[in-house]
């Protein structure tokens, strides 16, 4: 599978905020996940001896992702959600995902962003690290 064409983060954010202009958002938060050099096991403190990552294969389940987005959109105070996910053979430093959440107040937007990113990472994607 070839890598998805990555949009410019600035252009993607500008377009998303323009789409959200009528949504009465008091704030936006953006999560930009990237392929990191340290293996998951090392980054999470489970195995300090884990070899560094040279890249990864990344894919996602579109139906599960759409359901996660719908749940996020239904959270109290959330006015706008937009997600872009990469896929294919990725290198260290490549963008994995952009997740933008807009809403009425900061605590709700933070809660929504954390819940959505967590659900995407734990339930919607498949990551295979290359060492």
Order of alpha helices (4+ residues) and beta strands (2+ residues): alpha-beta-alpha-beta-alpha-beta-beta-beta-alpha-beta
